[in-house]
Amino acid sequence: MAYTNKVFDSEEASEMVKDLRETFGSGKTRSYQWRNSQLKALLNLIEEHEQDINQALYSDLSKSEIESFVQEIDG
């Protein structure tokens, strides 16, 4: 995966906030079913990659597997 060093400046941030506020103000929202399916998919993704998450937390923060589970994964 390639990462870019694009700078996210205040002008871009302001534009994004403006766009998000307009969308929110329009009343357009996703259905309960869609939101629920997204949460279930996220839960499945976390469960499928739990070991990868544990390894990353140990590598970055020296967190044990139990500490990672309690504080980051299950919390």
Residue frames as qw, qx, qy, qz and C-alpha x, y, z in Angstrom:
[[0.000, 0.890, 0.455, 0.000, 0.00, 0.00, 0.00],
 [0.436, 0.310, -0.006, 0.845, 1.42, 3.35, -1.00],
 [0.240, -0.781, -0.421, 0.393, 1.09, 6.31, 1.30],
 [0.347, 0.678, 0.131, 0.635, 1.20, 9.88, 0.16],
 [0.389, -0.267, -0.373, 0.799, 2.50, 12.80, 2.12],
 [0.042, -0.629, -0.415, -0.656, -0.45, 14.98, 1.21],
 [0.099, -0.042, -0.484, 0.868, -0.94, 17.81, 3.68],
 [0.175, -0.676, -0.698, -0.158, -4.43, 18.22, 5.08],
 [0.194, 0.143, -0.176, 0.954, -4.59, 21.97, 5.55],
 [0.136, 0.360, 0.573, -0.724, -7.13, 24.15, 7.33],
 [0.409, 0.286, -0.260, -0.827, -8.79, 25.16, 4.06],
 [0.459, 0.018, -0.834, -0.304, -9.48, 21.52, 3.16],
 [0.153, -0.231, -0.850, 0.448, -10.67, 20.82, 6.69],
 [0.253, 0.326, 0.267, -0.871, -13.06, 23.77, 6.58],
 [0.488, 0.198, -0.504, -0.685, -14.44, 22.62, 3.24],
 [0.374, -0.070, -0.925, -0.019, -14.94, 19.09, 4.54],
 [0.004, 0.299, 0.695, -0.654, -16.75, 20.35, 7.65],
 [0.371, 0.294, -0.048, -0.880, -18.97, 22.55, 5.46],
 [0.498, 0.103, -0.717, -0.477, -19.85, 19.59, 3.23],
 [0.287, -0.159, -0.914, 0.237, -20.56, 17.34, 6.19],
 [0.139, 0.309, 0.488, -0.805, -22.77, 19.96, 7.84],
 [0.470, 0.227, -0.299, -0.799, -24.74, 20.39, 4.61],
 [0.470, -0.009, -0.855, -0.219, -25.25, 16.64, 4.35],
 [0.153, -0.241, -0.815, 0.505, -26.32, 16.41, 7.98],
 [0.226, 0.310, 0.235, -0.893, -28.64, 19.40, 7.58],
 [0.418, 0.112, -0.568, -0.700, -30.29, 17.85, 4.54],
 [0.756, -0.123, 0.357, -0.534, -31.75, 15.06, 6.67],
 [0.799, 0.331, -0.479, -0.148, -30.19, 12.34, 4.50],
 [0.430, -0.523, 0.700, -0.227, -29.25, 9.43, 6.69],
 [0.366, 0.179, -0.892, -0.196, -28.61, 5.75, 6.22],
 [0.764, -0.343, -0.306, -0.452, -31.17, 3.23, 7.34],
 [0.643, -0.541, 0.468, -0.273, -30.99, 1.35, 10.61],
 [0.974, 0.110, 0.195, 0.030, -30.46, -1.86, 8.65],
 [0.626, 0.667, -0.217, 0.341, -27.50, -0.40, 6.78],
 [0.140, -0.760, 0.473, -0.423, -25.89, 0.90, 9.97],
 [0.828, -0.332, 0.394, -0.221, -26.47, -2.42, 11.72],
 [0.938, 0.308, 0.046, 0.148, -24.92, -4.35, 8.83],
 [0.377, 0.760, -0.346, 0.400, -21.87, -2.04, 8.91],
 [0.432, -0.649, 0.501, -0.376, -21.39, -2.63, 12.63],
 [0.948, -0.078, 0.297, -0.085, -21.67, -6.39, 12.15],
 [0.785, 0.548, -0.117, 0.264, -19.11, -6.24, 9.33],
 [0.057, 0.786, -0.449, 0.422, -16.76, -4.22, 11.55],
 [0.717, -0.452, 0.452, -0.276, -17.14, -6.76, 14.36],
 [0.967, 0.194, 0.148, 0.069, -16.35, -9.59, 11.93],
 [0.534, 0.724, -0.267, 0.347, -13.30, -7.72, 10.64],
 [0.266, -0.724, 0.505, -0.388, -12.00, -7.21, 14.18],
 [0.872, -0.235, 0.394, -0.170, -12.55, -10.86, 15.03],
 [0.897, 0.415, 0.024, 0.151, -10.83, -12.03, 11.83],
 [0.502, 0.635, -0.277, 0.518, -7.80, -9.80, 12.47],
 [0.625, -0.773, 0.003, -0.109, -7.57, -10.02, 16.24],
 [0.853, -0.235, 0.106, 0.454, -4.10, -11.55, 16.13],
 [0.485, 0.490, 0.132, 0.712, -2.85, -8.84, 13.75],
 [0.240, -0.854, -0.068, -0.457, -4.28, -6.18, 16.04],
 [0.790, -0.600, 0.036, 0.122, -2.60, -7.80, 19.05],
 [0.786, 0.049, 0.119, 0.604, 0.75, -7.91, 17.23],
 [0.247, 0.674, 0.117, 0.687, 0.48, -4.26, 16.19],
 [0.452, -0.835, -0.024, -0.312, -0.41, -3.14, 19.72],
 [0.848, -0.418, 0.079, 0.316, 2.49, -5.13, 21.13],
 [0.664, 0.282, 0.154, 0.675, 4.88, -3.76, 18.51],
 [0.098, 0.704, 0.116, 0.694, 3.76, -0.14, 18.89],
 [0.395, -0.694, 0.129, -0.588, 2.82, 0.07, 22.57],
 [0.215, 0.273, -0.879, 0.328, 4.24, -3.09, 24.19],
 [0.673, -0.176, 0.232, -0.680, 0.72, -4.16, 25.17],
 [0.249, -0.109, 0.961, -0.053, 0.23, -7.77, 26.19],
 [0.204, -0.224, -0.810, -0.502, -2.42, -9.86, 24.47],
 [0.234, -0.582, -0.742, 0.237, -4.73, -9.68, 27.50],
 [0.108, -0.535, -0.162, 0.822, -4.24, -5.93, 27.87],
 [0.079, 0.099, -0.541, -0.831, -4.93, -5.44, 24.16],
 [0.215, -0.388, -0.852, -0.277, -8.10, -7.49, 24.32],
 [0.230, -0.630, -0.617, 0.413, -9.49, -5.78, 27.41],
 [0.120, -0.613, -0.084, 0.776, -8.57, -2.22, 26.46],
 [0.103, 0.396, -0.454, -0.792, -8.71, -2.16, 22.68],
 [0.196, -0.029, -0.864, -0.464, -10.57, -5.09, 21.19],
 [0.255, -0.473, -0.843, 0.016, -13.37, -5.98, 23.59],
 [0.139, -0.434, -0.399, 0.796, -13.70, -2.57, 25.22]]
